[in-house]
């Protein structure tokens, strides 16, 4: 487990490091308006991506038979999907620009549509085998290379263009680079064959994974869509960078957990499952807290230090968004557990309530980015009861779940007894560590490294 965890952590950290570096550098070159154009463009791109996500690689990874027979089908399905999505997004680019009331959005959408083609045929065989056989060092090479290339070109083009085109062109270049590198790492030439039986088999599993991606899109972009539509590109740029900072860790932690634990849960026993789930949740909350504490208790200082004075409007948004982020870490832990145990529908139920609550509340005052940020927090809070009952139904004992959450609750409320600033940050982190040690006699992040991968017994 240590090797798998190390490479997955290295991959997630490299992605976040380069993402953070791009924001820090480009925030001093570009304007909030430029970031708003980029955010609007990726809303359109990700909407189409998530609505049509097949989940076939996840389905093939979880299949217990001769999964290699499904290789040609998954390749040709992915290629067909990519070409169709390119034409759809390109065709509707002007309408998207009209929705956001900005012609630059139309141009950016036309360019970003091209990335569907390399993204769709990034070697699916490589992805399936790397995940199925815990070859996470290969995934690290792929993702590190893409992030590095994206960042280098973003900075160079930022200095050259000095506008939103830097982010759009660099993303496109990164997508092509990832495609080529995936075939270098695992050469594959597909057969000219297609199996409708395999297509149906993967679709029956992948449809639940698709629903989780659609709902995750709503969670990630519904708020940005409302801000862009009702408040304009400038405030969208402010909001999107506040959200980028607040969710700097949460999505990557969730992705890391899913990548390591999904194949683990497929083959683990009841006792192994509970120990792994609770250890990873506690470790994730500690890592998340180290980022949440400064953003929540010292938001103005964080914005001034990272983005600069011209972004100070983002400070008031950072508090509720960072709270939403730490809650999302808890909520997202059910994803690999439910998928690994063959119950992906449980994750869908949990995800469905979040956008429902968020949209119901945010439409009361859609012109206020601050209100929208708080609505996102309320949405994630509403998912916790469903998360709790879902995790319990998959074999995790209820009292163990509640005990694992206590250190986080304690570390959020106790710091208010101390003066504002650095003191509260330290009080938050220290109170978490102290309460976790008193309850469990250990620290969750150290327990993770003691886990052993069960024998997968795969063909």
Secondary structure as UniProt FT lines:
FT   HELIX           2..26
FT   TURN            27..29
FT   HELIX           32..51
FT   HELIX           56..62
FT   HELIX           67..70
FT   HELIX           71..91
FT   HELIX           93..99
FT   TURN            100..101
FT   HELIX           103..113
FT   HELIX           115..120
FT   HELIX           124..132
FT   TURN            133..134
FT   HELIX           136..161
FT   HELIX           165..185
FT   HELIX           196..246
FT   TURN            247..249
FT   HELIX           250..267
FT   HELIX           270..297
FT   HELIX           299..306
FT   HELIX           309..314
FT   HELIX           315..332
FT   HELIX           334..340
FT   TURN            341..342
FT   HELIX           344..362
FT   TURN            363..364
FT   TURN            366..367
FT   HELIX           369..393
FT   TURN            394..395
FT   HELIX           398..413
FT   HELIX           414..417
FT   TURN            420..421
FT   HELIX           422..440
FT   HELIX           444..448
FT   TURN            449..450
//
